[in-house]
């Protein structure tokens, strides 16, 4: 038996450990869908798989609870596939290698997938348990939450019949989330001519690494370094100083929109006479940049090393346009909310850059709890890149949800939490996307609340779940199901 399955409550950790064995990066949830279908069949529960892959399982009420409101328990099946640069993990085939480290469960050089694997495990535990008291339950497992929420968008109208939605995709024990930010995914494409490298040139590889990165919503206000922006800063200053600088390749982050990039690399070409001077300039800039991030990213390191001279480089016009646009592209908090203390209203994330075979792909995302302001920051990013004739694609967009503090489920959950733990929970909105913002469009009558155990550094290889918070999460969920009001 896995050491995780010895943790309490055993039923949740049992299912979480099983989920860790199933590859499930976003848009590749086929094995997870099959697992949940097999679970439903073995438990003799009715289920339905819709046209986009969402799985819905129905569990009847326990005796005497048939007249209670139907509760929808909701979690998403996919996970963000992030790993350390030296990891050989294949998210499409390999199980997650989880381990216990003191009071935390972590993964070996990869994301753990507690976001939202622990939510799935809790729902499966409710569906499997025979000793819980509850009314009618609909379990909704959605696909592709992390890269566009296509599961929530694709959910058929009228397929759900519940009255209350418990979203189990939050990451702070003792916090209840009743509102969330909307997000737009803005992609950019450059095309370039590959130019031959002159003889007697030299190449230098610049690497930025050691950053914490993190979730582009939850961690955006922590002022952590963004490897793409740092690389853009270095290249912009070099390009301004040296007329003969060429750029052969650039790469930053991984191809997802919702993670702050932790590493970047670029290969530059210049004359042999300038290469050592450039290396010295970069070393000096590295010292200055390290001072900026000495508190948030103390392990940041920016290095240079001689590289094999490439055969081609990006034509100079596109090089200049790319560097200028990346340098100008906004990243970080745009505005704090004026009504909610310490809450981010609007932000932008420069998430990914990669040049290859005459094409440069750039992923960005913009979040806001105000639709107008969200569109404004999208337009800012769009205009920056269109000014240099790049192709801009609005690849995805989903709405936020305004908090409904008067929903009866909010007060009921607060009362149960206070009774169980003798302390007041925090009720808040979150600067991240939660699927209930989309689900509410087709089900406006739903009472909604989101809660979960404590998960730190989601969307990065530092992701971890605090063991001691899983038991109170489970107790709150099961006690709440006992007291759901009558229809």
C-alpha positions in Angstrom: 0.0 0.0 0.0 1.2 3.5 -0.8 2.2 5.7 2.1 -0.3 8.2 0.9 -3.1 5.7 1.5 -2.2 5.5 5.2 -3.0 9.2 5.7 -6.3 10.3 7.2 -9.0 10.4 6.1 -8.0 7.1 4.3 -10.9 7.1 1.8 -9.9 10.4 0.3 -6.2 9.6 0.2 -7.0 6.2 -1.3 -8.7 7.8 -4.3 -6.1 10.6 -4.6 -3.3 8.0 -4.8 -5.2 6.2 -7.5 -5.7 9.4 -9.4 -2.0 10.1 -9.3 -1.4 6.9 -11.3 -3.6 8.2 -14.2 -2.0 10.6 -16.8 -4.4 13.5 -17.2 -2.8 16.7 -18.6 -5.4 19.1 -20.1 -6.9 17.9 -23.3 -5.7 14.4 -22.6 -8.2 13.2 -20.0 -9.3 10.0 -21.8 -7.8 7.7 -19.1 -9.4 9.7 -16.3 -12.8 9.6 -18.0 -12.5 5.8 -18.3 -11.5 5.5 -14.7 -14.5 7.5 -13.5 -16.8 5.5 -15.8 -15.5 2.2 -14.3 -15.9 3.6 -10.8 -19.6 4.4 -11.5 -20.2 1.0 -13.0 -18.5 -0.8 -10.1 -20.6 1.2 -7.6 -23.8 0.6 -9.6 -24.5 4.3 -10.0 -26.1 5.9 -13.0 -23.7 8.0 -15.1 -23.6 9.9 -18.4 -20.7 11.1 -20.5 -21.6 14.2 -22.5 -20.3 15.2 -26.0 -17.2 17.0 -24.7 -16.2 14.3 -22.1 -17.7 15.6 -18.9 -18.9 12.8 -16.7 -22.0 13.1 -14.5 -22.8 10.5 -11.8 -26.1 10.4 -9.9 -26.3 9.0 -6.4 -29.7 8.7 -4.7 -30.4 10.2 -1.3 -29.9 8.1 1.8 -33.2 7.0 3.5 -35.1 9.8 5.0 -33.2 12.5 2.9 -35.1 12.2 -0.3 -36.9 15.5 0.1 -33.7 17.6 0.4 -32.3 19.9 -2.3 -30.1 18.2 -4.9 -26.4 19.0 -4.4 -24.0 19.1 -7.4 -20.4 18.2 -6.3 -18.1 19.6 -9.0 -14.4 19.1 -9.7 -12.2 19.0 -12.9 -10.3 16.1 -14.2 -7.3 17.7 -15.9 -4.1 19.0 -14.4 -1.4 21.5 -15.4 1.7 19.7 -16.8 4.7 21.6 -15.4 8.1 20.1 -14.6 11.6 21.0 -13.7 13.9 21.3 -16.8 15.9 18.2 -15.8 12.8 16.0 -15.3 12.2 13.3 -17.9 8.5 12.9 -16.8 6.0 12.4 -19.6 2.6 13.7 -18.5 0.8 11.7 -21.2 2.1 8.3 -20.0 3.7 8.5 -16.6 2.1 8.4 -13.1 2.9 11.3 -10.8 5.6 10.4 -8.3 4.2 11.8 -5.0 5.9 11.6 -1.6 5.3 12.9 1.9 7.6 15.7 3.1 6.8 16.5 6.7 3.3 18.1 6.7 3.0 18.2 3.0 2.5 15.9 0.0 4.6 16.9 -3.0 5.7 15.5 -6.4 9.1 14.7 -7.7 10.0 17.6 -9.9 6.5 18.0 -11.4 3.2 19.5 -10.6 1.3 17.3 -8.1 -2.2 17.6 -9.6 -3.8 18.2 -6.2 -5.4 20.9 -8.3 -8.0 19.4 -8.7 -7.2 15.7 -8.0 -8.0 16.1 -4.3 -11.4 17.5 -5.2 -12.1 14.5 -7.5 -11.0 12.2 -4.6 -13.4 13.8 -2.2 -16.4 13.5 -4.6 -15.5 9.8 -5.3 -15.3 9.3 -1.5 -18.8 10.7 -1.1 -20.2 8.5 -3.9 -18.5 5.4 -2.6 -19.3 5.8 1.2 -22.3 3.9 2.6 -22.3 5.5 6.0 -22.8 9.2 5.0 -26.1 11.0 5.3 -27.0 13.1 2.3 -29.8 14.1 -0.1 -29.7 13.5 -3.8 -26.3 14.1 -5.3 -25.1 14.8 -8.8 -21.3 14.6 -9.3 -20.0 16.6 -12.2 -16.4 15.9 -13.4 -15.4 18.4 -16.1 -12.6 18.2 -18.7 -10.1 20.8 -19.7 -10.6 23.4 -17.0 -7.0 24.5 -17.1 -6.7 25.5 -20.7 -10.0 27.1 -21.6 -12.7 25.6 -19.4 -14.1 23.8 -22.5 -15.8 21.2 -20.3 -17.8 23.8 -18.5 -18.5 25.7 -21.7 -19.6 22.5 -23.4 -21.9 21.2 -20.7 -25.4 20.7 -22.2 -28.2 22.9 -20.8 -30.7 21.2 -18.6 -28.5 18.1 -18.1 -28.1 19.0 -14.4 -31.0 19.1 -12.0 -29.4 20.3 -8.8 -30.1 23.4 -6.7 -26.8 23.9 -4.9 -23.3 23.7 -6.4 -20.4 22.8 -4.2 -17.2 23.5 -6.2 -14.3 21.7 -4.6 -11.5 23.5 -6.5 -10.3 26.0 -4.0 -6.9 26.0 -2.4 -7.2 27.7 1.0 -8.6 25.8 4.0 -10.9 28.1 5.9 -11.7 30.3 2.9 -14.9 30.1 1.0 -15.0 31.6 -2.5 -18.2 32.9 -3.9 -16.9 35.0 -6.8 -14.1 34.7 -9.3 -12.3 36.5 -12.1 -12.9 36.1 -15.8 -10.0 35.4 -18.1 -9.0 35.9 -21.8 -6.4 33.9 -23.5 -4.6 36.0 -26.1 -2.1 34.3 -28.5 0.4 36.0 -30.8 2.2 34.7 -33.9 5.2 36.1 -35.7 6.6 34.7 -38.9 10.2 35.4 -39.8 12.8 34.7 -42.5 15.7 32.6 -41.5 18.9 34.4 -42.4 22.3 32.7 -42.9 24.8 33.4 -40.1 27.9 35.2 -41.4 31.3 33.5 -41.1 33.5 34.5 -38.1 30.4 34.9 -35.9 30.1 33.7 -32.4 27.0 32.5 -30.4 26.1 32.9 -26.7 23.4 31.1 -24.8 21.6 33.2 -22.2 19.6 31.3 -19.5 17.2 32.5 -16.9 16.3 29.9 -14.3 15.5 29.3 -10.6 12.3 31.4 -10.5 9.3 30.2 -8.4 6.7 30.9 -11.1 3.3 29.8 -10.0 -0.4 30.3 -10.8 -1.1 33.3 -13.0 -4.1 34.2 -11.0 -3.4 33.2 -7.4 0.3 34.1 -7.4 0.3 37.2 -9.7 0.3 39.6 -6.8 3.4 38.1 -5.2 5.7 40.1 -7.5 7.7 37.0 -8.5 10.0 37.2 -11.5 8.7 36.3 -15.0 11.5 34.6 -17.0 10.0 35.8 -20.3 10.0 39.4 -19.1 13.5 39.2 -17.6 14.8 37.7 -20.9 13.0 40.5 -22.8 14.7 43.1 -20.6 18.1 41.6 -21.2 17.6 41.4 -25.0 16.2 44.9 -25.2 19.2 46.4 -23.5 21.6 44.4 -25.6 19.7 45.2 -28.8 19.8 48.9 -28.0 23.6 48.9 -27.4 24.8 46.6 -30.2 23.8 47.1 -33.8 25.2 43.8 -34.9 23.2 41.6 -32.4 21.3 38.8 -34.0 18.8 36.5 -32.3 18.8 32.8 -33.4 16.3 31.4 -30.9 14.2 32.2 -27.9 12.1 30.1 -25.5 10.4 30.9 -22.3 7.9 28.9 -20.2 5.8 26.0 -21.3 2.8 26.1 -23.7 0.1 27.0 -21.2 -1.4 30.4 -20.5 -2.0 30.1 -16.7 1.5 29.6 -15.3 4.1 32.3 -14.7 7.2 31.2 -16.7 10.1 30.0 -14.5 12.8 29.6 -17.1 13.9 31.1 -20.4 16.7 30.8 -22.8 17.9 32.7 -25.9 20.8 32.2 -28.3 22.3 35.4 -29.6 24.9 35.9 -32.4 27.4 38.6 -32.8 31.0 39.1 -33.9 33.7 37.2 -32.1 35.1 40.6 -30.9 31.9 41.5 -29.1 30.9 38.2 -27.5 33.0 38.6 -24.3 31.8 42.2 -23.9 28.2 41.1 -24.2 28.7 38.4 -21.7 30.1 41.0 -19.3 27.1 43.3 -19.9 24.7 40.4 -19.2 26.5 39.5 -16.0 26.2 43.1 -14.8 22.5 43.2 -15.7 22.1 39.9 -13.8 23.4 41.4 -10.6 20.9 44.3 -10.9 18.0 42.0 -11.7 18.9 39.7 -8.8 18.5 42.7 -6.4 15.0 43.3 -7.6 13.9 39.7 -6.9 16.2 38.9 -4.0 13.1 38.4 -1.7 10.6 36.8 -4.0 13.0 34.7 -6.0 16.3 34.3 -4.1 17.3 31.3 -6.3 17.1 33.3 -9.6 20.2 32.9 -11.7 21.0 34.3 -15.1 23.9 32.7 -16.9 25.7 32.8 -20.2 27.8 30.2 -22.0 29.3 29.9 -25.4 27.0 28.0 -27.8 27.5 26.2 -31.1 27.0 28.8 -33.8 23.7 28.2 -35.5 23.3 28.2 -39.2 20.5 30.8 -39.3 19.0 33.6 -37.3 15.7 35.6 -37.1 15.7 38.4 -39.7 16.5 41.7 -38.1 13.1 43.4 -38.6 11.2 40.7 -36.8 14.0 40.5 -34.1 13.5 44.2 -33.4 9.7 44.0 -33.4 9.7 40.9 -31.2 12.1 42.2 -28.6 10.3 45.6 -28.4 6.9 44.0 -28.1 7.9 41.6 -25.4 9.6 44.4 -23.5 6.4 46.4 -23.7 4.0 43.6 -23.0 2.3 44.0 -19.6 2.8 41.4 -16.9 1.6 41.4 -13.3 -1.1 43.3 -11.4 -2.7 46.0 -13.4 -5.1 47.2 -10.7 -6.1 46.3 -7.2 -9.8 46.2 -6.3 -11.0 49.3 -4.6 -13.8 47.5 -2.6 -12.1 44.3 -1.5 -9.0 44.7 0.6 -5.8 43.1 -0.9 -7.7 41.7 -3.8 -6.4 41.9 -7.4 -9.0 43.3 -9.8 -7.1 43.0 -13.1 -3.9 41.4 -14.2 -1.9 40.1 -17.2 0.5 37.2 -17.7 3.1 36.8 -20.4 3.2 33.0 -20.2 5.1 31.5 -23.1 7.4 32.4 -26.0 9.0 30.0 -28.5 10.7 30.4 -31.9 11.0 27.5 -34.2 11.1 26.9 -38.0 10.2 30.5 -39.1 7.5 31.0 -36.5 7.3 32.5 -33.0 4.4 31.6 -30.7 3.5 33.7 -27.7 0.8 33.0 -25.1 -0.6 35.6 -22.8 -3.6 35.7 -20.5 -5.6 38.6 -18.9 -7.8 38.3 -15.9 -10.4 40.7 -14.3 -13.5 40.7 -12.1 -14.8 43.4 -14.4 -15.6 42.5 -18.0 -15.0 45.9 -19.4 -11.5 46.2 -17.8 -10.7 42.7 -18.9 -11.4 43.7 -22.5 -9.3 46.8 -22.0 -6.2 44.9 -21.0 -6.7 42.4 -23.8 -6.8 45.4 -26.2 -3.6 46.8 -24.7 -1.8 43.5 -25.4 -3.4 43.2 -28.8 -2.4 46.7 -29.8 1.2 46.3 -28.7 1.7 43.3 -31.0 -0.4 44.6 -33.9 1.7 47.7 -34.0 4.6 45.5 -35.1 2.3 43.5 -37.5 2.1 40.3 -35.5 -1.0 38.1 -35.8 -3.1 38.3 -32.6 -5.7 35.6 -31.8 -8.2 35.8 -29.0 -8.0 32.1 -28.3 -10.4 31.8 -25.4 -12.5 33.8 -22.9 -14.7 32.9 -20.0 -16.7 35.1 -17.6 -16.2 35.8 -14.0 -18.8 35.5 -11.3 -19.9 38.3 -9.0 -20.1 37.3 -5.4 -23.6 36.5 -4.0 -23.1 36.9 -0.3 -26.8 36.4 0.4 -27.0 32.9 -1.0 -28.4 30.6 1.7 -25.7 28.0 1.1 -23.0 30.6 2.1 -24.5 31.3 5.5 -25.2 27.6 6.1 -21.6 26.6 5.2 -20.3 29.4 7.5 -22.4 28.1 10.4 -21.3 24.5 9.9 -17.6 25.6 9.8 -17.9 27.6 12.9 -19.6 24.8 14.8 -17.0 22.3 13.7 -13.9 24.3 14.2 -14.9 27.1 16.6 -13.7 29.9 14.3 -15.0 32.1 11.6 -14.2 31.3 8.0 -13.2 33.9 5.4 -15.7 34.5 2.6 -14.0 36.0 -0.4 -13.7 36.2 -4.2 -10.6 34.8 -6.0 -8.5 36.2 -8.8 -8.6 32.9 -10.7 -11.1 31.2 -12.9 -13.6 28.8 -11.3 -16.0 27.0 -13.4 -19.1 28.2 -11.6 -18.7 31.5 -13.4 -19.6 29.6 -16.6 -22.0 27.1 -15.2 -24.1 29.9 -13.7 -24.9 31.1 -17.3 -27.1 28.1 -18.0 -28.1 27.5 -14.4 -28.7 31.0 -12.9 -30.8 29.6 -10.1 -27.8 27.7 -8.5 -26.6 28.6 -5.0 -22.8 28.4 -5.3 -19.8 28.1 -2.9 -16.3 26.8 -3.4 -13.9 25.4 -0.8 -11.0 23.0 -0.4 -7.9 22.1 1.5 -4.7 24.1 1.4 -2.7 23.8 -1.8 0.4 25.9 -2.4 2.2 26.8 -5.6 -0.3 25.2 -8.0 0.7 25.2 -11.6 4.4 24.8 -10.7 6.6 21.9 -9.7 6.6 23.3 -6.2 2.9 22.4 -5.9 2.0 20.8 -2.5 -1.0 19.9 -0.4 -1.0 20.4 3.4 -2.0 17.0 4.9 -3.6 18.4 8.0 -6.1 20.4 6.0 -7.7 17.5 4.2 -9.5 16.1 7.2 -11.3 19.4 8.0 -12.1 19.7 4.3 -13.7 16.3 4.5 -15.5 16.9 7.7 -17.0 20.2 6.4 -18.2 18.5 3.2 -19.8 15.6 4.9 -21.4 17.6 7.7 -22.7 20.1 5.2 -24.4 17.4 3.2 -26.3 16.3 6.3 -28.0 19.6 6.7 -28.9 20.6 3.2 -32.4 22.1 3.4 -35.6 20.6 2.1 -37.0 21.4 -1.3 
